[in-house]
Amino acid sequence: MTDKSKSRISSILAILKKSYPEASCSLTFRTPHQLLVATILSAQCTDERVNAVTPGLFKKYKTPADFALADIAELENDIRSTGFFRNKAKAIKESSQILMRDYNGKIPDKLEELVELPGVGRKTASVVLGAAFGKAEGIVIDTHVARLSFRLGLTKENNPLKIEKDLMAVISKKDWIDISHLLIAHGRAVCKARRPDCIKCPLKKICPAAADFL
């Protein structure tokens, strides 16, 4: 990476950190397992909807053991409003059973172990590792991160794995957790999919896509 590229990345991070000092995981959780469940529920669903469901869910199912023993039809009904509830209930129950059987009910803090759990891909694993353990083993690529990375010229790819690889090549590992939170916050507030508010964007002077929308 050239000095110019490093300087540009540093500028992007500095501006976003100043603009969104409170940026963090927007899913509500108290334990690593609660975050795992919430992240599974967030697939094809808004964090707001998940956060509306999880308080009652976590009051009813307090531990991985409770989820492991849950009646699957009842669990499906409990999470129905998050969409794809049958697949999600199956993944939550089966992953909880594996956690009880192989990990004494604890969430592993290694990416290669997390992705072996049902319903857990690289994105979900990275969310859990970053927000619950403060470990950066990857960069979370959601729709906001993908869109903003492309607009900012950090990648030309559409595949999440390729986007992640591009970002990991230009962003320091110490910023891998923060960059996702920052880009998600900016994507929700300003750089929206259909009508980005480039006039108000603090990155407009260094964003190659700004000219297309101004």
MIVOSE-565231 format. One record per residue: residue number from 1; residue in three letters; x, y, z of N, C-alpha, C in turn. Coordinates in Angstrom, 2 decimals, m for minus. Example, Ala and Ser with C-alpha at 12.3 -4.5 7.8 and 13.67 -1.06 7.14 Angstrom:
i;aa;neast;nnorth;nup;caeast;canorth;caup;ceast;cnorth;cup
1;ALA;13.19;m5.69;7.80;12.30;m4.50;7.80;13.20;m3.30;7.80
2;SER;12.85;m2.25;7.08;13.67;m1.06;7.14;12.90;0.03;7.87
// end
This chain:
i;aa;neast;nnorth;nup;caeast;canorth;caup;ceast;cnorth;cup
1;MET;0.84;m1.19;0.00;0.00;0.00;0.00;0.88;1.25;0.00
2;THR;0.56;2.21;m0.84;1.36;3.42;m0.96;1.11;4.35;0.23
3;ASP;2.03;5.30;0.42;1.86;6.28;1.49;0.59;7.09;1.29
4;LYS;0.27;7.37;0.01;m0.94;8.13;m0.29;m2.19;7.36;0.13
5;SER;m2.19;6.04;m0.13;m3.33;5.20;0.24;m3.46;5.12;1.77
6;LYS;m2.33;4.98;2.44;m2.35;4.93;3.90;m2.91;6.22;4.47
7;SER;m2.49;7.35;3.89;m2.97;8.65;4.36;m4.47;8.79;4.15
8;ARG;m4.96;8.30;3.01;m6.39;8.40;2.72;m7.21;7.53;3.68
9;ILE;m6.74;6.32;3.94;m7.42;5.44;4.89;m7.44;6.08;6.27
10;SER;m6.33;6.66;6.67;m6.25;7.32;7.98;m7.23;8.48;8.06
11;SER;m7.37;9.22;6.97;m8.30;10.34;6.93;m9.74;9.86;7.06
12;ILE;m10.08;8.79;6.32;m11.43;8.24;6.37;m11.77;7.82;7.80
13;LEU;m10.85;7.09;8.43;m11.08;6.61;9.79;m11.20;7.77;10.78
14;ALA;m10.34;8.75;10.65;m10.36;9.88;11.57;m11.67;10.66;11.46
15;ILE;m12.12;10.89;10.23;m13.36;11.64;10.01;m14.56;10.86;10.54
16;LEU;m14.61;9.57;10.28;m15.73;8.75;10.75;m15.74;8.64;12.27
17;LYS;m14.57;8.50;12.87;m14.50;8.41;14.34;m14.96;9.71;14.98
18;LYS;m14.64;10.83;14.36;m15.09;12.12;14.88;m16.59;12.28;14.69
19;SER;m17.12;11.79;13.56;m18.54;11.92;13.26;m19.41;10.97;14.06
20;TYR;m18.88;9.79;14.36;m19.67;8.76;15.06;m18.87;8.19;16.25
21;PRO;m18.63;9.01;17.27;m17.80;8.57;18.39;m18.41;7.42;19.19
22;GLU;m19.72;7.25;19.09;m20.40;6.19;19.85;m20.68;4.95;19.01
23;ALA;m20.15;4.90;17.81;m20.44;3.77;16.92;m20.03;2.45;17.56
24;SER;m20.95;1.51;17.58;m20.70;0.19;18.18;m21.75;m0.77;17.65
25;CYS;m21.66;m2.01;18.09;m22.65;m3.00;17.68;m24.03;m2.55;18.13
26;SER;m24.99;m2.53;17.22;m26.33;m2.02;17.55;m27.27;m3.10;18.06
27;LEU;m26.81;m4.33;18.12;m27.63;m5.40;18.69;m27.50;m5.37;20.22
28;THR;m28.62;m5.56;20.90;m28.62;m5.54;22.37;m28.31;m6.94;22.90
29;PHE;m27.32;m7.01;23.80;m26.95;m8.31;24.38;m26.22;m8.10;25.70
30;ARG;m26.20;m9.15;26.52;m25.46;m9.11;27.77;m24.36;m10.16;27.83
31;THR;m24.51;m11.21;27.03;m23.54;m12.30;27.05;m23.13;m12.64;25.62
32;PRO;m21.99;m13.30;25.43;m21.60;m13.72;24.08;m22.65;m14.59;23.40
33;HIS;m23.30;m15.46;24.17;m24.31;m16.32;23.55;m25.52;m15.52;23.11
34;GLN;m25.93;m14.54;23.90;m27.03;m13.68;23.48;m26.68;m12.96;22.19
35;LEU;m25.44;m12.51;22.06;m25.02;m11.85;20.82;m25.05;m12.83;19.65
36;LEU;m24.62;m14.06;19.89;m24.67;m15.07;18.83;m26.10;m15.28;18.34
37;VAL;m27.02;m15.42;19.27;m28.43;m15.62;18.92;m28.96;m14.39;18.18
38;ALA;m28.67;m13.21;18.70;m29.16;m11.98;18.07;m28.61;m11.82;16.66
39;THR;m27.36;m12.20;16.46;m26.75;m12.07;15.15;m27.36;m13.06;14.17
40;ILE;m27.65;m14.26;14.61;m28.34;m15.23;13.76;m29.71;m14.68;13.37
41;LEU;m30.41;m14.08;14.32;m31.73;m13.51;14.04;m31.66;m12.33;13.08
42;SER;m30.53;m11.63;13.05;m30.42;m10.41;12.25;m30.27;m10.66;10.75
43;ALA;m30.08;m11.91;10.36;m29.98;m12.23;8.93;m31.29;m11.87;8.23
44;GLN;m31.21;m11.04;7.19;m32.38;m10.61;6.43;m33.42;m9.95;7.34
45;CYS;m32.95;m9.25;8.37;m33.84;m8.60;9.32;m33.12;m7.39;9.89
46;THR;m33.87;m6.36;10.25;m33.24;m5.17;10.81;m32.84;m5.40;12.27
47;ASP;m31.80;m4.69;12.69;m31.39;m4.78;14.09;m32.50;m4.28;15.01
48;GLU;m33.27;m3.29;14.56;m34.36;m2.76;15.36;m35.39;m3.85;15.66
49;ARG;m35.74;m4.63;14.65;m36.70;m5.71;14.85;m36.13;m6.78;15.79
50;VAL;m34.86;m7.11;15.59;m34.22;m8.10;16.48;m34.24;m7.61;17.92
51;ASN;m33.89;m6.34;18.11;m33.85;m5.78;19.47;m35.23;m5.70;20.11
52;ALA;m36.27;m5.70;19.29;m37.63;m5.73;19.82;m38.02;m7.13;20.29
53;VAL;m37.40;m8.14;19.68;m37.73;m9.54;19.97;m36.89;m10.10;21.12
54;THR;m35.61;m9.74;21.16;m34.69;m10.42;22.09;m34.94;m10.19;23.59
55;PRO;m35.46;m9.05;24.04;m35.69;m8.94;25.49;m36.60;m10.03;26.03
56;GLY;m37.71;m10.25;25.37;m38.61;m11.32;25.80;m38.01;m12.70;25.58
57;LEU;m37.27;m12.85;24.47;m36.64;m14.13;24.15;m35.61;m14.51;25.21
58;PHE;m34.79;m13.55;25.61;m33.73;m13.84;26.58;m34.26;m13.94;28.01
59;LYS;m35.45;m13.41;28.23;m36.08;m13.60;29.54;m36.63;m15.03;29.64
60;LYS;m37.09;m15.55;28.52;m37.65;m16.91;28.48;m36.56;m17.97;28.41
61;TYR;m35.54;m17.72;27.57;m34.42;m18.66;27.41;m33.17;m17.96;27.93
62;LYS;m32.78;m18.28;29.15;m31.72;m17.53;29.82;m30.31;m18.03;29.52
63;THR;m30.18;m19.27;29.11;m28.86;m19.86;28.92;m28.82;m20.69;27.63
64;PRO;m27.62;m21.05;27.17;m27.54;m21.96;26.02;m28.30;m23.27;26.27
65;ALA;m28.29;m23.73;27.52;m29.01;m24.96;27.85;m30.50;m24.81;27.60
66;ASP;m31.04;m23.64;27.93;m32.47;m23.40;27.71;m32.80;m23.46;26.21
67;PHE;m31.95;m22.86;25.39;m32.18;m22.90;23.94;m32.00;m24.32;23.41
68;ALA;m31.04;m25.05;23.96;m30.79;m26.42;23.51;m31.98;m27.33;23.78
69;LEU;m32.70;m27.05;24.86;m33.84;m27.88;25.26;m35.18;m27.33;24.76
70;ALA;m35.13;m26.21;24.05;m36.37;m25.54;23.63;m37.20;m26.41;22.69
71;ASP;m38.51;m26.31;22.83;m39.41;m26.93;21.86;m39.28;m26.14;20.57
72;ILE;m38.94;m26.82;19.48;m38.60;m26.12;18.24;m39.78;m25.31;17.70
73;ALA;m41.00;m25.85;17.79;m42.17;m25.13;17.30;m42.42;m23.87;18.13
74;GLU;m42.19;m23.98;19.41;m42.38;m22.83;20.31;m41.31;m21.76;20.04
75;LEU;m40.08;m22.21;19.83;m39.00;m21.27;19.52;m39.26;m20.57;18.19
76;GLU;m39.73;m21.32;17.21;m40.08;m20.72;15.92;m41.10;m19.60;16.10
77;ASN;m42.10;m19.86;16.92;m43.14;m18.86;17.15;m42.58;m17.63;17.87
78;ASP;m41.65;m17.87;18.79;m41.06;m16.77;19.56;m40.26;m15.81;18.68
79;ILE;m39.69;m16.31;17.57;m38.84;m15.47;16.72;m39.47;m15.23;15.34
80;ARG;m40.74;m15.56;15.20;m41.41;m15.53;13.90;m41.26;m14.18;13.20
81;SER;m41.35;m13.08;13.95;m41.36;m11.76;13.33;m40.01;m11.35;12.73
82;THR;m38.95;m12.13;12.99;m37.64;m11.80;12.41;m37.46;m12.38;11.01
83;GLY;m38.44;m13.17;10.56;m38.35;m13.77;9.22;m37.48;m15.02;9.20
84;PHE;m37.71;m15.88;8.22;m36.95;m17.12;8.07;m36.84;m17.85;9.41
85;PHE;m37.94;m17.82;10.16;m37.91;m18.27;11.56;m37.64;m19.76;11.72
86;ARG;m38.01;m20.58;10.75;m37.75;m22.01;10.88;m36.25;m22.30;10.80
87;ASN;m35.60;m21.74;9.81;m34.15;m21.94;9.68;m33.40;m21.35;10.87
88;LYS;m33.84;m20.17;11.32;m33.15;m19.53;12.43;m33.34;m20.30;13.74
89;ALA;m34.57;m20.78;13.98;m34.82;m21.56;15.20;m33.99;m22.84;15.20
90;LYS;m33.91;m23.50;14.05;m33.12;m24.73;13.92;m31.64;m24.44;14.20
91;ALA;m31.13;m23.34;13.64;m29.72;m22.99;13.84;m29.44;m22.65;15.30
92;ILE;m30.33;m21.89;15.93;m30.13;m21.50;17.32;m30.17;m22.72;18.23
93;LYS;m31.14;m23.59;18.03;m31.26;m24.79;18.88;m30.06;m25.73;18.68
94;GLU;m29.72;m25.99;17.42;m28.64;m26.94;17.16;m27.27;m26.38;17.58
95;SER;m27.05;m25.08;17.37;m25.77;m24.50;17.80;m25.67;m24.53;19.32
96;SER;m26.78;m24.31;20.01;m26.79;m24.35;21.48;m26.52;m25.77;21.98
97;GLN;m27.06;m26.76;21.29;m26.79;m28.15;21.66;m25.30;m28.48;21.52
98;ILE;m24.68;m28.00;20.45;m23.25;m28.24;20.24;m22.44;m27.52;21.31
99;LEU;m22.84;m26.31;21.65;m22.13;m25.57;22.69;m22.20;m26.30;24.02
100;MET;m23.34;m26.86;24.34;m23.48;m27.61;25.59;m22.66;m28.89;25.54
101;ARG;m22.65;m29.55;24.40;m21.97;m30.85;24.28;m20.45;m30.70;24.22
102;ASP;m19.98;m29.70;23.44;m18.54;m29.62;23.16;m17.81;m28.50;23.88
103;TYR;m18.56;m27.49;24.36;m17.88;m26.32;24.93;m18.39;m25.95;26.32
104;ASN;m19.06;m26.87;26.97;m19.56;m26.63;28.32;m20.44;m25.38;28.38
105;GLY;m21.15;m25.12;27.28;m22.07;m23.99;27.26;m21.42;m22.65;26.99
106;LYS;m20.13;m22.65;26.72;m19.41;m21.40;26.48;m19.24;m21.16;24.97
107;ILE;m19.17;m19.89;24.60;m18.95;m19.53;23.20;m17.45;m19.57;22.90
108;PRO;m17.01;m20.34;21.91;m15.58;m20.34;21.57;m15.17;m18.97;21.02
109;ASP;m13.92;m18.59;21.27;m13.46;m17.28;20.82;m12.48;m17.39;19.65
110;LYS;m12.66;m18.43;18.85;m11.85;m18.62;17.65;m12.77;m18.71;16.44
111;LEU;m12.42;m18.00;15.39;m13.26;m17.95;14.20;m13.49;m19.33;13.60
112;GLU;m12.43;m20.14;13.52;m12.56;m21.45;12.89;m13.49;m22.37;13.66
113;GLU;m13.66;m22.15;14.97;m14.59;m22.95;15.75;m16.01;m22.39;15.65
114;LEU;m16.13;m21.10;15.64;m17.46;m20.48;15.53;m18.14;m20.83;14.21
115;VAL;m17.41;m20.79;13.12;m18.04;m21.03;11.82;m18.46;m22.48;11.63
116;GLU;m18.08;m23.36;12.54;m18.54;m24.74;12.49;m19.93;m24.90;13.10
117;LEU;m20.40;m23.87;13.80;m21.73;m23.95;14.42;m22.81;m23.72;13.36
118;PRO;m23.94;m24.42;13.47;m25.04;m24.21;12.52;m25.49;m22.76;12.51
119;GLY;m25.70;m22.21;11.32;m26.19;m20.84;11.19;m25.15;m19.77;11.37
120;VAL;m23.89;m20.17;11.56;m22.82;m19.19;11.81;m21.84;m19.18;10.65
121;GLY;m21.85;m18.09;9.90;m20.87;m17.90;8.84;m19.78;m16.96;9.30
122;ARG;m18.94;m16.57;8.40;m17.80;m15.71;8.74;m18.27;m14.36;9.30
123;LYS;m19.32;m13.80;8.70;m19.83;m12.50;9.18;m20.32;m12.60;10.61
124;THR;m21.16;m13.58;10.91;m21.68;m13.75;12.28;m20.54;m13.98;13.26
125;ALA;m19.58;m14.82;12.88;m18.44;m15.10;13.75;m17.65;m13.83;14.04
126;SER;m17.44;m13.00;13.03;m16.69;m11.77;13.21;m17.42;m10.78;14.11
127;VAL;m18.76;m10.74;13.98;m19.55;m9.89;14.88;m19.35;m10.31;16.33
128;VAL;m19.46;m11.61;16.59;m19.34;m12.12;17.95;m17.92;m11.89;18.48
129;LEU;m16.93;m12.21;17.68;m15.54;m12.04;18.13;m15.24;m10.58;18.44
130;GLY;m15.69;m9.68;17.58;m15.39;m8.27;17.77;m16.14;m7.65;18.93
131;ALA;m17.46;m7.84;18.96;m18.29;m7.16;19.96;m18.26;m7.83;21.33
132;ALA;m18.14;m9.16;21.36;m18.18;m9.87;22.64;m16.80;m10.11;23.24
133;PHE;m15.79;m10.27;22.37;m14.45;m10.62;22.86;m13.38;m9.58;22.52
134;GLY;m13.74;m8.58;21.71;m12.75;m7.58;21.32;m11.64;m8.15;20.46
135;LYS;m11.93;m9.23;19.74;m10.92;m9.89;18.91;m11.19;m9.61;17.43
136;ALA;m10.16;m9.17;16.73;m10.29;m8.87;15.30;m9.67;m9.99;14.49
137;GLU;m10.53;m10.89;14.01;m10.05;m11.97;13.14;m10.59;m11.79;11.72
138;GLY;m11.38;m10.76;11.53;m11.94;m10.46;10.22;m12.67;m9.14;10.29
139;ILE;m13.25;m8.73;9.17;m14.03;m7.50;9.10;m15.46;m7.87;8.72
140;VAL;m16.41;m7.37;9.49;m17.81;m7.66;9.21;m18.25;m6.93;7.94
141;ILE;m18.72;m7.69;6.98;m19.19;m7.11;5.71;m20.70;m7.28;5.62
142;ASP;m21.42;m6.21;5.94;m22.87;m6.22;5.73;m23.18;m5.33;4.52
143;THR;m24.45;m5.07;4.26;m24.80;m4.31;3.06;m24.25;m2.89;3.10
144;HIS;m24.25;m2.28;4.29;m23.71;m0.91;4.42;m22.21;m0.89;4.16
145;VAL;m21.50;m1.82;4.79;m20.04;m1.86;4.64;m19.67;m2.12;3.19
146;ALA;m20.38;m3.02;2.54;m20.10;m3.33;1.14;m20.35;m2.11;0.25
147;ARG;m21.48;m1.47;0.46;m21.84;m0.31;m0.37;m20.85;0.84;m0.20
148;LEU;m20.53;1.17;1.04;m19.63;2.29;1.30;m18.20;1.99;0.88
149;SER;m17.78;0.75;1.02;m16.43;0.37;0.60;m16.27;0.57;m0.90
150;PHE;m17.32;0.24;m1.64;m17.29;0.42;m3.10;m17.29;1.91;m3.45
151;ARG;m18.17;2.67;m2.82;m18.26;4.10;m3.12;m16.97;4.84;m2.75
152;LEU;m16.33;4.41;m1.68;m15.10;5.07;m1.24;m13.87;4.60;m2.02
153;GLY;m14.09;3.66;m2.92;m12.99;3.18;m3.74;m12.05;2.24;m3.02
154;LEU;m12.54;1.59;m1.96;m11.71;0.65;m1.20;m11.76;m0.76;m1.79
155;THR;m12.73;m0.98;m2.66;m12.86;m2.27;m3.34;m13.63;m2.08;m4.64
156;LYS;m13.47;m3.02;m5.55;m14.27;m3.05;m6.77;m15.09;m4.34;m6.82
157;GLU;m15.08;m5.07;m5.72;m15.71;m6.38;m5.67;m17.16;m6.29;m5.16
158;ASN;m17.93;m7.33;m5.46;m19.29;m7.47;m4.95;m19.42;m8.62;m3.95
159;ASN;m18.53;m9.58;m4.06;m18.55;m10.73;m3.17;m18.03;m10.34;m1.78
160;PRO;m18.79;m10.63;m0.71;m18.38;m10.22;0.64;m16.98;m10.70;1.04
161;LEU;m16.63;m11.93;0.68;m15.31;m12.44;1.03;m14.20;m11.66;0.33
162;LYS;m14.44;m11.30;m0.92;m13.44;m10.53;m1.67;m13.37;m9.10;m1.15
163;ILE;m14.51;m8.53;m0.77;m14.52;m7.19;m0.19;m13.73;m7.20;1.12
164;GLU;m13.99;m8.22;1.94;m13.28;m8.32;3.21;m11.77;m8.43;2.99
165;LYS;m11.38;m9.22;2.03;m9.96;m9.38;1.73;m9.33;m8.05;1.31
166;ASP;m10.05;m7.27;0.48;m9.55;m5.97;0.04;m9.40;m5.02;1.23
167;LEU;m10.39;m5.00;2.11;m10.34;m4.11;3.27;m9.22;m4.51;4.23
168;MET;m9.07;m5.80;4.45;m8.03;m6.27;5.35;m6.63;m5.93;4.84
169;ALA;m6.52;m5.76;3.52;m5.23;m5.45;2.92;m4.84;m3.99;3.10
170;VAL;m5.84;m3.11;3.28;m5.53;m1.68;3.36;m5.81;m1.05;4.72
171;ILE;m6.49;m1.78;5.60;m6.83;m1.24;6.91;m6.06;m1.99;7.99
172;SER;m5.48;m1.25;8.90;m4.71;m1.85;9.99;m5.60;m2.75;10.83
173;LYS;m5.07;m3.86;11.29;m5.85;m4.83;12.06;m6.48;m4.22;13.30
174;LYS;m5.82;m3.24;13.88;m6.36;m2.61;15.09;m7.66;m1.87;14.81
175;ASP;m7.94;m1.59;13.54;m9.16;m0.88;13.17;m10.21;m1.78;12.52
176;TRP;m9.96;m3.08;12.45;m10.90;m3.98;11.78;m12.27;m3.98;12.43
177;ILE;m12.32;m3.93;13.76;m13.61;m3.93;14.45;m14.32;m2.60;14.24
178;ASP;m13.58;m1.52;14.46;m14.18;m0.18;14.37;m14.68;0.16;12.97
179;ILE;m13.95;m0.24;11.94;m14.33;0.20;10.59;m15.73;m0.26;10.22
180;SER;m16.11;m1.45;10.64;m17.46;m1.93;10.34;m18.51;m1.09;11.05
181;HIS;m18.31;m0.85;12.36;m19.26;m0.04;13.11;m19.39;1.36;12.51
182;LEU;m18.26;1.94;12.12;m18.25;3.30;11.58;m18.96;3.38;10.22
183;LEU;m18.66;2.42;9.34;m19.29;2.43;8.03;m20.78;2.15;8.12
184;ILE;m21.17;1.27;9.03;m22.60;0.99;9.23;m23.32;2.24;9.74
185;ALA;m22.72;2.91;10.71;m23.32;4.14;11.24;m23.46;5.19;10.15
186;HIS;m22.43;5.34;9.32;m22.46;6.35;8.25;m23.45;5.95;7.15
187;GLY;m23.53;4.66;6.88;m24.47;4.18;5.87;m25.91;4.40;6.28
188;ARG;m26.20;4.24;7.56;m27.56;4.45;8.05;m27.93;5.93;8.11
189;ALA;m26.94;6.76;8.48;m27.23;8.17;8.70;m27.14;9.03;7.44
190;VAL;m26.16;8.75;6.58;m25.87;9.65;5.46;m25.77;8.94;4.11
191;CYS;m24.91;7.95;4.03;m24.60;7.32;2.74;m25.57;6.18;2.45
192;LYS;m26.84;6.54;2.26;m27.89;5.55;2.08;m27.86;4.99;0.66
193;ALA;m28.50;3.87;0.49;m28.40;3.13;m0.77;m28.92;3.93;m1.96
194;ARG;m30.12;4.45;m1.85;m30.75;5.10;m3.00;m30.40;6.58;m3.12
195;ARG;m30.43;7.29;m2.00;m30.19;8.73;m2.06;m29.20;9.15;m0.98
196;PRO;m27.92;8.96;m1.22;m26.91;9.40;m0.24;m26.91;10.91;m0.12
197;ASP;m26.79;11.41;1.10;m26.82;12.85;1.35;m25.39;13.40;1.27
198;CYS;m24.87;13.45;0.05;m23.47;13.83;m0.16;m23.18;15.27;0.27
199;ILE;m24.18;16.13;0.19;m23.96;17.53;0.58;m23.55;17.62;2.05
200;LYS;m24.16;16.78;2.88;m23.86;16.80;4.32;m22.75;15.84;4.71
201;CYS;m22.24;15.09;3.74;m21.28;14.03;4.06;m19.91;14.60;4.42
202;PRO;m19.36;14.22;5.57;m18.03;14.70;5.96;m16.90;14.10;5.12
203;LEU;m17.23;13.09;4.32;m16.22;12.43;3.49;m16.26;12.89;2.04
204;LYS;m17.13;13.84;1.71;m17.37;14.17;0.30;m16.11;14.62;m0.45
205;LYS;m15.17;15.24;0.25;m13.96;15.74;m0.42;m13.00;14.62;m0.80
206;ILE;m13.14;13.45;m0.14;m12.21;12.35;m0.45;m12.95;11.11;m0.96
207;CYS;m14.24;11.27;m1.27;m15.02;10.14;m1.78;m15.15;10.25;m3.29
208;PRO;m14.65;9.28;m4.03;m14.73;9.34;m5.49;m16.14;9.25;m6.04
209;ALA;m17.09;8.77;m5.25;m18.46;8.63;m5.73;m19.30;9.88;m5.50
210;ALA;m18.78;10.81;m4.71;m19.58;11.99;m4.35;m20.03;12.78;m5.57
211;ALA;m19.16;12.89;m6.56;m19.49;13.66;m7.77;m20.70;13.09;m8.51
212;ASP;m20.95;11.81;m8.34;m22.08;11.18;m9.02;m23.42;11.56;m8.41
213;PHE;m23.39;12.03;m7.16;m24.65;12.30;m6.46;m24.85;13.78;m6.15
214;LEU;m23.79;14.57;m6.21;m23.92;15.99;m5.89;m24.59;16.75;m7.04
// end
